[in-house]
Amino acid sequence: MSSTRASAAFAALVMFTSLCQGCTSDLAWEGPGDTANLADSGDEPLDSDSDTDGSDSVDPSWWSLSVTALIEEGLPVQGDTTLVVSLIDDTADASSPICQATYAQPELTVLDPPDPSIYHWWQIAPGEPTTDCSAHLLTWIPTGLELGVGSLHPDIASLLEPSGYAEVEPYLYGAYVRSDLGQAIWTYGIAATTAGFAGDQLPVSAPPVPDGTYSLLPIYLLPLQGR
């Protein structure tokens, strides 16, 4: 990322440190982060056969995660959960990923939420993807994911206007993720059912979330430093 773009990036991805499990008053801040610019890229995950060449000529600097999951009794249903991981270069242009990998059969395990603001927390073993990424680029994709849905964090809410979701803010949950890149838990995006995104279903303020098909969409890109 250029120095100009880096200085313009809003570094506001939230990390719950190992010293702050189960609390919200001592949040630490980690960055840089950049916005995923969903207003330009659309609110649906791109298909794995989208027009990307999977070239090894450039290594990714960012990744993003979109998830569609049928949730019943707080658990994504096996066989009805799909993850799409996008690898993005240092321009941080989410509408033009280097490549994408779609995981249609992830293995799911319920974990205890690491913080009261997270209602549900799951361990995700992605499995084998359908992808246009080369073998080299696939090594950049984080594995051992933990994923959650909870309350909408204020710093995600502050970016809903440029992302195109300001009108439905009261209907949205927050999306959280942790990967094998470190212990940080990132509040990276938004989540809702189709009814929620349409402004027809208010979120609950405590678990469990209502049964339904949820989309988890990125607002922030996630860094790949040190990979």
N, C-alpha and C positions, 0 to 999 in steps of 0.2 A: 504494500500500500504506500502511495506517495506520502511525503510529509504533509502536504496540503490536505489530502483526504484523511490522513490519520488525525490531524488536528481538528477536522470537522466531525469526525466520528464521535458519537455519543457513547462514552464508555460507561455503561450502566447495567452490565450483567451482574446479577446478584449471586454471591457465593455464601452458602452456609458452611462455615468451617467446621472441622472436627471438634473444635472447642465450643461450638455453639449448636450442637445437636439439640433439637427440641425447643429452641428459643428464637425470638425474632427481634429482640431489642439490640443485639450486638452484631448486626449484619456487617460483613466486610464487603468491599467493592473491588471488583476485578475487571480489567479491560486490557486492551481496547476491544470494543465490540462494534459492530456495524449493523445497520438495519437491513432487513431482508427486502425492503421495497416491494411489498406485496401489491401495492397499488398499481405497479407497473407489470409485475410478473403474474398476476392473477391469484385467486385464492384457492385454487385446486393444485395438488401436487402434479408436476409434469410427468408424463408417461416415460417409462424407461427407454422407449425407442424414439425419444425426442431428438431433435436435430442437433446432436452433439457428437464430436468425433472421437472422444476418449483419448485424445492425443497425449503422449508422454512428453511433449515438448515443454510443458510448464507444470510445475508442481502446485497443488492447491494450497491456499492460505486459509480458507474458511470451509466450513461445512454447514449444512442446514438439514433439518429433519421435519418431515411431514408424516402424520400418522392418521389413518382411519381405523377406528376400532368400534366394534359392537361391545358395549359394556353392559354386563348383567351382574347385579349384586356386587358391584365394585371391581369386577374382573373382566378384562378384555377377553372375548370368546376366542378360543383357539380355532383357527381357520377363517375367522372373520376380522382379522387384524392385519393391516398392511402398513409397512414402513417404507418411506422413500427418502433416501439419503442423497443429497446433492453435494458435489465437490465444486468449489468456486475459487477462481484465481484471485490475485491481489487487487483486482479492480473492484471486488466486492459487489459484482453485478449478479444478483440472484436470478435474473431473467435469462442469463446466458451461462449456465453451469458448464464446467469442463465435461462432466459426465454425471450419470445418476445410477443408483442401484436400488431396485425394488425388492423388498423382502416380504413374501406373501405367506410364509408359514413360520413365523417366529414362535419360539417356545416362551411361555409366560409363567412367572412365579410371583405370587403376592408377597410383598415385604411390608414391614411396619413403616409408615411414613416417618421421615426424618425430622419433620417440623410440623407444628399444628396447622400451618397455612396450606399444607399439602394434604389433600383428603384421601387420595389413593396413590400407592407407590408400587411399581412392578419391576421385576428384573426381566430383561428381554434378552434372549439368545437369538440373534437375527436369523441364523441359518444361511442357506445358499441363496444368492440374489439372482434375479434377472437383470442384466446390466449391459450398458455400452461402455463401461470402464475397462481399461486394460488391467492385466494382472498387477502391474506396478501400481496403478492408481487405486486398486482395491485395497492395497496394503495401507493406504492413508485413512480408510474408513474406520472410525472407532467401533470397537466391539464391546461386549460386556455391558450393554446399556442398562440403565435404570431410568424409568420414565414415570411421570406422575401428572395428576390433575389436581388443582386446588384453587384457592382464591386468586383473583386477578391482582397482580402486583402493581403498585402505583406507577412504577417506571415503565411497565408495559402499557398501562393505560395512557401515559403521556404521549405515546407514539401511535395511538390508534387513528388520529386525524390524518397524518400522512400515509398511513397504511390502508385507509379506506374503511375503518371499522368503528369510527367514533359514534355513529348513531346507534350502534347496538352494544356499546360498552356495558350497560347494566345487565346484559344477558350472557356475558362471557366469563369463562373460567380462565385461569392461568395454566400454562403448560410448562413443565419442569423436566430437566434431564440431567443425568450424570453419566459419564463414560469412563473408559479405561485411560483417558488422557489425564486424569487427576481426580481429587476428592471433591472438587467444587460441584455444587448443585446449581445449575443455571436456570433462572426463570427466563425462558427464551421466547415464549409465544403465547398464543391464545387457544382456547378450546371451547367447543360448544356442539350441540346437536344441530341438525338442519333447522329445527324450530328455533333454537337459540340464535343462530345467525340471522334468522328472519325476524327476530324481535318478538317471538311468540312464546318463549319459555324462559322464565327467570331462573338463575342459578340458585342452588341451595347454599347456605352459609356453613354447613357442616356435613360430613359424610353420612350416608353414601350419596353419590350423585344419582339422579334418576336413570333407570335403564334406557338405553338408546344407542344409536350410532353417532359417535363423536368424531369430529375432525380436530386434530391438533396441528396448528399452523405456525410457522416461524415468524416472529417479528424481528428478532435479532439473529444475525449469523453467529456461528460459534467458531472460535479460533482453533487453528491447528498448529500453533507454535510448539516446537520441541518434538514434533512427530518424527 
